[in-house]
Amino acid sequence: MKQQTRKTLGALLGSLLLSAGASATELVYTPINPSFGGSPLNGAWLLGNAQAQNSKKDPDALDRSSLLGKQSTLDRFTSQLESRLLNDLLNDARDGKTGAITTDDFFVRVYNGDAGMLIVEITDRLTGEMSEIIIGK
């Protein structure tokens, strides 16, 4: 009885396989590189992969790690402290408080202007050039 069940099951599966018609589609080449007709959206990805594989370095390029390495501990501390003080000044200005801070390079003044506008004046101490940022409430 087992033998007959296997034969019946085998015949059923065989007939299913033979009854399904073979279908195929035409193969069409689609280029990936945008230079050869591919999607322009692939350009950034291809460029990133090429740059990641490039082992050659430009001898005239600046090495950013060497620029950061020359900064002393005191310079890093001063920079972080200035950043923190500027952050506190801007947070206080959001609450309606005014203030100013002077760094080695800039003079920053925050005050309330007309009609509830918050004004941030940034003056370059070397050149005297001034930028003004106006924030509406």
TORTI-926373 format. One line per 5 residues: number of its first residue (from 1); their letters; for each residue x, z negated, y negated of C-alpha. Coordinates in Angstrom, 2 decimals, m for minus. Example, Ala and Ser with C-alpha at 12.3 -4.5 7.8 and 13.67 -1.06 7.14 Angstrom:
1> as> 12.30,m7.80,4.50; 13.67,m7.14,1.06
// end
This chain:
1> mkqqt> 0.00,0.00,0.00; 2.87,m0.69,m2.35; 4.32,2.71,m1.59; 1.08,4.45,m2.45; 0.70,2.51,m5.74
6> rktlg> 4.21,3.53,m6.72; 3.51,7.15,m5.94; 0.29,7.10,m7.94; 1.99,5.40,m10.88; 4.88,7.87,m10.69
11> allgs> 2.49,10.82,m10.59; 0.58,9.44,m13.57; 3.75,8.96,m15.63; 5.07,12.36,m14.61; 1.87,14.08,m15.66
16> lllsa> 1.95,12.26,m19.02; 5.51,13.42,m19.64; 4.76,17.00,m18.68; 1.52,17.16,m20.64; 3.20,16.14,m23.90
21> gasat> 4.33,19.36,m25.53; 7.87,19.56,m26.80; 8.01,19.85,m30.54; 10.93,20.51,m32.80; 11.49,20.96,m36.50
26> elvyt> 13.91,23.12,m38.36; 17.17,21.41,m39.33; 17.79,21.58,m43.08; 21.06,20.53,m44.69; 20.60,18.36,m47.75
31> pinps> 23.76,17.68,m49.74; 24.54,14.13,m50.87; 27.10,14.82,m53.60; 25.40,15.69,m56.93; 28.20,18.20,m57.64
36> fggsp> 26.97,20.29,m54.73; 23.23,20.07,m55.35; 22.52,16.52,m54.12; 20.49,13.90,m55.92; 22.01,12.77,m59.25
41> lngaw> 21.03,9.21,m58.31; 23.84,9.22,m55.71; 26.54,9.74,m58.34; 27.15,6.09,m59.26; 27.22,5.02,m55.63
46> llgna> 29.71,7.76,m54.69; 31.93,6.95,m57.67; 31.90,3.24,m56.81; 32.94,3.98,m53.23; 35.72,6.29,m54.39
51> qaqns> 37.08,3.72,m56.83; 36.94,0.98,m54.19; 39.07,3.13,m51.87; 41.54,4.13,m54.58; 44.77,2.18,m54.11
56> kkdpd> 46.63,3.78,m57.02; 46.81,1.86,m60.30; 47.16,3.31,m63.79; 50.57,2.22,m65.11; 49.31,2.33,m68.71
61> aldrs> 46.19,0.23,m68.06; 46.07,m3.36,m69.30; 46.13,m6.02,m66.62; 43.31,m8.40,m67.53; 44.53,m11.11,m65.19
66> sllgk> 47.82,m11.32,m67.09; 45.93,m11.76,m70.36; 43.96,m14.68,m68.97; 47.04,m16.20,m67.38; 48.82,m16.57,m70.74
71> qstld> 46.19,m18.96,m72.07; 47.36,m22.56,m72.07; 45.29,m25.48,m70.89; 44.81,m26.60,m74.49; 43.58,m23.13,m75.49
76> rftsq> 41.08,m23.07,m72.61; 39.85,m26.56,m73.54; 39.49,m25.56,m77.19; 37.58,m22.43,m76.23; 35.22,m24.36,m73.98
81> lesrl> 34.66,m27.02,m76.64; 33.89,m24.39,m79.29; 31.45,m22.76,m76.91; 29.72,m26.06,m76.24; 29.50,m26.92,m79.95
86> lndll> 28.04,m23.50,m80.76; 25.51,m23.96,m77.96; 24.50,m27.38,m79.34; 24.24,m25.95,m82.86; 21.90,m23.17,m81.71
91> ndard> 19.81,m25.59,m79.63; 19.44,m27.89,m82.65; 18.46,m24.90,m84.79; 15.65,m24.14,m82.36; 14.28,m27.61,m83.17
96> gktga> 14.41,m26.90,m86.90; 17.75,m28.60,m87.62; 20.40,m26.75,m89.60; 24.16,m26.93,m89.37; 27.50,m25.18,m89.47
101> ittdd> 30.68,m24.97,m87.43; 34.13,m23.62,m88.24; 36.37,m22.21,m85.52; 39.81,m20.59,m85.72; 38.22,m17.17,m86.18
106> ffvrv> 34.69,m17.70,m87.52; 32.50,m19.76,m89.76; 28.99,m20.06,m88.28; 26.08,m21.37,m90.36; 22.55,m21.83,m89.02
111> yngda> 19.65,m22.54,m91.39; 15.92,m22.00,m91.82; 14.94,m19.13,m94.08; 11.65,m18.12,m95.69; 8.47,m17.91,m93.60
116> gmliv> 9.88,m19.89,m90.69; 12.74,m17.48,m90.02; 15.89,m18.82,m88.39; 19.06,m17.31,m89.89; 22.49,m17.35,m88.25
121> eitdr> 25.35,m16.30,m90.55; 28.68,m15.47,m88.89; 31.66,m14.97,m91.19; 35.02,m13.69,m90.00; 37.60,m16.00,m91.59
126> ltgem> 40.34,m13.36,m91.56; 38.50,m10.41,m93.10; 35.58,m12.16,m94.81; 33.18,m9.78,m93.05; 29.77,m11.37,m92.53
131> seiii> 27.07,m10.73,m89.94; 23.58,m12.13,m90.22; 21.16,m12.61,m87.38; 17.53,m13.26,m88.31; 15.20,m14.69,m85.68
136> gk> 11.45,m14.83,m86.31; 9.43,m17.73,m84.94
// end
